[in-house]
């Protein structure tokens, strides 16, 4: 795309986002126009649209920010195209979405909406739609997989480990994530990271933390039953696909963010010549470090792996029963905010770095590493939506 087109698209979009109300107005307008002009599309969306509107804004923001680096955004758009097959999306749907998007943008920022801006957006939308449709049409696999719950283990009051057996083999790379739909929450797709690498028995594992006020995560943690059938979309993300094979690695995971990191480590545990790897695992309290036994077991088969636990508080809160302990022969737990602890721990300028956690944790960690001299191109995280 030429610089003028990118500039027009970026400036017109940012003009509607100076305050949260601007974002909300645009997202509501977009869906109102889409459903009014093409009512058949409403069936693809959940009844409660709050999460969907937020996801729309984050996705558009990410794509616009990456327009000058096609090597970053093109693979994501292709993956999204393959993933959207689960909705039964056709080229007519992309046209409908594009027209509604242009109309909503013109309403949200009329002072900057010119013929040139309109043309720039139509070019951008056409390019995005062509990439997504081409990827979808070239994928020979099923639009979705069915996974039946074979184990549901509640390791914390607000966290469950769920294992499923897939109906067909699913091709994915360790570190990727997928969209899932559980039977009790139809049309409410949520993204979950795969916590294990591909296996011959077609078993996958997810780590799910209950989000207060959420629709889907409380149902997974508190209501999932053995035998439940989940729908699982196409794999997304490129977290583990970019690193240099021999380059030292730094992995930073908070809470269930360890899932895509452990999947990569499990995949490479038996390979010769593993790169030197430091894995920092974060939580608020020691009791939040629910998977340390598995991670420390990996250090016994991979001497080039170091696992370091970091918690904001050294002791559990009074309402937690039982005790938390660390296994012998591992790194002493550290106390503090994980972003600060990692940035001050060592010089990471010659490492490939992966960060997984909440959007605020990822951004804070990224900024502190950059302030310590790490080049931003050496830091990888998935899009924060």
C-alpha positions in Angstrom: 0.0 0.0 0.0 1.2 3.5 -0.8 2.0 6.0 2.0 -0.8 8.3 1.2 -3.4 5.6 1.5 -2.0 4.4 4.8 -1.9 8.0 6.1 -5.5 8.6 5.2 -6.7 5.4 6.7 -4.7 5.9 9.9 -5.6 9.5 10.5 -9.3 9.0 9.8 -9.5 6.1 12.2 -7.6 7.8 15.0 -9.9 10.8 14.7 -12.8 8.7 16.1 -10.7 7.3 19.0 -9.7 10.3 21.3 -12.0 9.0 24.0 -13.7 5.7 24.8 -17.1 7.0 23.8 -15.8 7.5 20.3 -14.8 3.9 20.0 -18.1 2.7 21.4 -20.1 5.0 19.1 -18.3 3.7 16.0 -18.6 0.0 17.0 -22.3 0.4 17.8 -22.9 2.2 14.5 -21.1 -0.4 12.5 -23.1 -3.3 13.9 -26.3 -1.4 13.7 -25.7 -0.6 10.0 -24.6 -4.1 9.2 -27.6 -5.8 10.9 -30.1 -3.2 9.3 -28.8 -3.6 5.8 -28.0 -7.4 6.0 -30.2 -8.9 8.8 -29.1 -12.4 7.9 -25.7 -11.6 9.4 -27.1 -11.2 12.9 -27.3 -15.0 13.4 -23.5 -15.2 13.4 -23.1 -13.0 16.5 -23.9 -13.5 20.2 -26.8 -11.9 21.9 -24.5 -9.8 24.1 -22.3 -7.8 21.9 -20.0 -6.0 24.4 -17.0 -8.4 23.9 -17.6 -8.5 20.1 -17.4 -4.7 19.9 -14.2 -4.5 21.9 -12.7 -7.3 19.7 -13.6 -5.4 16.6 -11.8 -2.2 17.8 -8.7 -4.1 18.8 -8.5 -6.0 15.6 -8.9 -2.9 13.4 -6.4 -1.0 15.5 -3.8 -3.8 15.2 -4.2 -4.1 11.4 -4.0 -0.3 10.9 -0.9 -0.1 13.1 0.8 -2.8 11.0 -0.1 -1.6 7.5 3.5 -0.5 6.9 4.8 -4.0 7.9 3.0 -6.5 5.7 5.2 -9.3 6.9 3.4 -8.9 10.3 -0.2 -8.4 9.3 -0.6 -10.6 6.2 -0.1 -14.0 8.0 -2.6 -12.9 10.7 -5.2 -11.9 8.1 -4.7 -15.2 6.3 -5.2 -17.1 9.6 -8.3 -15.0 10.4 -9.7 -15.9 6.9 -9.3 -19.6 7.6 -10.8 -19.2 11.1 -13.8 -17.3 9.8 -14.9 -20.4 7.9 -16.5 -21.5 11.1 -19.2 -18.8 10.6 -20.0 -19.9 7.0 -18.6 -16.6 5.7 -18.9 -15.9 2.0 -17.6 -13.2 -0.3 -21.0 -11.5 0.0 -20.5 -11.2 3.7 -17.2 -9.5 3.3 -18.8 -7.0 0.9 -21.6 -6.3 3.4 -19.0 -5.8 6.2 -17.0 -3.5 4.1 -19.9 -1.3 3.2 -21.1 -1.1 6.8 -17.5 -0.2 7.9 -17.2 2.6 5.5 -20.6 4.0 6.4 -19.9 3.8 10.2 -16.5 5.5 9.7 -18.1 8.4 7.7 -20.6 8.9 10.5 -18.0 8.8 13.3 -15.6 11.2 11.7 -17.4 13.4 9.2 -14.9 16.3 9.4 -12.2 14.1 7.9 -14.3 12.1 5.5 -13.4 13.1 2.0 -13.6 11.3 -1.4 -9.9 10.5 -1.0 -10.4 9.0 2.5 -13.4 7.0 1.2 -11.3 5.6 -1.7 -8.4 4.8 0.7 -10.6 2.8 3.0 -12.3 0.9 0.1 -8.8 -0.1 -1.2 -7.7 -1.2 2.2 -10.9 -3.2 2.9 -10.7 -4.8 -0.5 -7.1 -5.9 0.1 -8.0 -7.3 3.5 -11.0 -9.2 2.2 -9.0 -10.7 -0.7 -6.3 -12.0 1.6 -8.8 -13.5 3.9 -11.0 -15.1 1.2 -8.0 -16.5 -0.7 -6.7 -18.1 2.5 -10.1 -19.5 3.4 -10.7 -20.9 -0.1 -7.3 -22.6 -0.2 -7.7 -24.4 3.1 -8.7 -28.0 2.6 -9.2 -28.9 6.3 -12.6 -28.7 8.1 -13.9 -25.3 9.2 -14.1 -26.5 12.7 -13.1 -29.5 14.9 -15.2 -31.1 17.5 -13.5 -31.8 20.8 -15.1 -33.9 23.6 -14.1 -33.2 27.1 -12.2 -36.2 28.6 -10.9 -34.4 31.7 -11.9 -31.4 33.7 -9.6 -30.6 36.7 -10.2 -27.6 38.8 -6.7 -26.8 40.1 -7.7 -23.5 41.7 -11.1 -22.1 42.7 -11.0 -19.9 39.6 -8.9 -22.0 37.2 -9.4 -25.3 35.5 -7.4 -27.5 33.2 -9.5 -29.0 30.5 -8.4 -31.8 28.1 -10.3 -32.8 25.0 -10.1 -35.5 22.3 -10.5 -34.1 18.8 -12.6 -35.8 16.1 -9.8 -35.3 13.6 -6.1 -34.4 13.7 -5.6 -30.7 13.8 -2.5 -29.2 12.4 -1.1 -26.5 14.7 2.2 -25.2 15.9 3.1 -25.1 19.6 2.4 -21.5 20.8 -0.7 -21.0 18.7 -4.2 -20.3 20.0 -7.7 -21.2 18.8 -11.3 -19.9 19.1 -13.6 -22.2 21.0 -17.4 -22.4 21.5 -18.8 -24.4 24.5 -22.3 -26.0 24.4 -23.7 -23.8 27.2 -22.7 -20.6 25.4 -23.6 -20.8 21.7 -22.1 -18.2 19.3 -19.9 -16.9 22.1 -16.5 -17.7 20.7 -13.4 -17.2 22.9 -9.7 -17.5 22.2 -7.7 -20.0 24.2 -4.1 -21.0 23.9 -3.2 -24.7 23.4 -1.1 -25.8 26.4 0.3 -29.0 24.7 1.9 -29.7 21.3 0.2 -31.9 18.8 0.0 -35.6 19.8 -0.9 -38.8 17.9 -3.9 -39.3 20.2 -5.5 -36.0 19.1 -5.7 -34.8 22.7 -5.5 -31.1 23.4 -5.3 -29.2 26.7 -6.5 -25.7 27.7 -5.9 -23.7 30.9 -8.9 -21.5 31.6 -9.2 -18.8 34.3 -12.6 -17.5 35.4 -13.0 -13.9 34.5 -15.2 -12.0 36.9 -18.4 -10.9 35.1 -17.4 -13.0 32.0 -19.9 -15.1 30.0 -17.8 -18.0 28.9 -14.9 -18.6 31.3 -17.2 -19.1 34.3 -19.1 -21.7 32.4 -15.9 -23.6 31.4 -14.4 -23.5 34.9 -17.6 -24.2 36.9 -19.9 -26.1 34.5 -17.9 -28.2 32.0 -18.8 -31.9 32.1 -17.0 -35.0 30.7 -18.5 -35.7 27.3 -19.3 -32.0 26.5 -18.7 -31.3 22.8 -16.7 -28.1 22.0 -16.3 -26.5 18.6 -12.8 -25.4 17.9 -11.7 -23.1 15.1 -8.6 -22.9 13.0 -5.2 -22.2 14.8 -4.1 -18.6 15.0 -0.9 -16.8 16.0 2.8 -17.1 15.3 4.3 -16.9 18.7 6.7 -19.7 18.4 7.3 -19.6 14.6 9.8 -16.7 14.4 12.7 -17.6 16.6 16.2 -18.5 15.5 16.8 -22.2 16.3 20.1 -21.6 18.2 19.5 -18.1 19.6 18.9 -17.9 23.4 15.3 -17.4 24.4 13.5 -15.5 27.2 9.9 -16.5 27.9 7.7 -14.6 30.2 4.2 -15.9 31.2 1.7 -14.6 33.7 -1.2 -16.8 34.9 -2.6 -19.0 32.2 -0.2 -17.2 29.8 2.2 -20.0 30.5 0.1 -22.3 28.3 1.6 -21.5 24.9 5.1 -21.3 26.4 4.9 -24.7 28.0 3.5 -26.2 24.7 6.7 -25.0 23.0 9.0 -26.3 25.7 7.3 -29.7 25.7 7.6 -29.9 22.0 11.4 -29.3 22.1 12.2 -31.2 25.3 13.6 -34.2 23.5 15.5 -32.4 20.8 19.2 -32.1 20.7 20.8 -28.7 20.7 18.0 -26.8 22.5 18.7 -23.1 22.9 19.5 -21.7 26.3 16.1 -20.7 27.7 14.9 -18.7 30.7 11.2 -19.0 31.6 9.8 -16.5 34.1 6.4 -17.6 35.5 4.4 -14.9 37.2 1.5 -14.7 39.6 0.0 -12.5 42.3 0.5 -15.0 45.1 2.5 -18.3 45.3 -0.8 -20.2 45.1 -1.3 -18.8 41.6 1.7 -20.8 40.2 -0.5 -23.8 39.5 1.7 -25.6 37.0 5.2 -25.3 38.5 5.6 -29.1 39.0 5.2 -29.7 35.2 7.6 -26.8 34.3 10.2 -28.0 36.8 9.9 -31.5 35.5 10.9 -30.1 32.1 14.1 -28.8 33.6 15.1 -32.3 34.5 15.1 -33.4 30.9 16.4 -30.1 29.5 19.4 -28.8 31.4 19.5 -25.7 29.2 16.1 -24.6 30.6 15.8 -22.4 33.7 12.4 -21.8 35.3 12.1 -18.8 37.6 8.9 -18.2 39.7 7.9 -14.5 40.4 5.1 -13.4 42.6 4.0 -10.0 43.7 3.6 -11.2 47.3 5.8 -13.8 49.0 2.9 -15.3 51.1 -0.5 -16.5 50.2 -3.6 -14.4 51.4 -5.2 -15.5 54.6 -8.2 -17.1 52.8 -6.0 -19.7 51.0 -5.9 -23.1 52.6 -2.9 -25.4 52.5 0.7 -24.4 51.8 2.7 -23.6 48.7 6.2 -24.9 48.3 9.0 -25.0 45.8 10.7 -28.2 44.8 14.3 -28.7 45.7 17.0 -27.9 43.2 15.2 -25.2 41.4 15.7 -21.4 41.3 14.6 -19.5 44.4 11.3 -17.7 43.9 11.5 -14.0 43.4 9.2 -11.3 44.7 8.0 -8.2 42.7 6.2 -7.2 39.6 7.3 -9.6 36.9 8.0 -6.9 34.3 10.5 -5.2 36.6 12.0 -8.4 37.9 12.7 -9.7 34.4 14.1 -6.3 33.1 16.5 -6.1 36.0 17.5 -9.8 36.1 20.0 -9.8 33.2 21.0 -8.4 29.9 18.5 -9.8 27.4 19.6 -7.8 24.3 20.8 -11.0 22.5 17.7 -13.1 23.2 14.5 -13.9 21.3 11.7 -12.9 23.7 8.1 -14.0 24.1 5.6 -12.4 26.4 2.2 -13.8 27.3 -0.3 -12.4 29.8 -2.8 -9.6 30.2 -2.6 -6.7 27.8 -1.3 -4.4 30.5 1.3 -6.9 31.6 2.5 -7.5 28.1 2.8 -3.7 27.3 4.6 -2.9 30.6 7.0 -5.8 30.2 7.7 -4.8 26.6 8.4 -1.1 27.5 10.7 -2.0 30.4 12.7 -4.4 28.2 13.0 -1.7 25.5 14.1 0.8 28.2 16.8 -1.7 29.2 18.2 -1.8 25.6 16.2 -4.6 24.0 15.3 -4.1 20.3 11.6 -4.2 19.8 12.0 -6.6 16.9 13.3 -9.2 19.3 10.1 -9.1 21.4 7.1 -11.1 20.3 3.5 -11.3 21.6 0.2 -12.2 20.0 -2.2 -9.3 19.1 -3.7 -8.0 22.3 -7.4 -8.9 21.6 
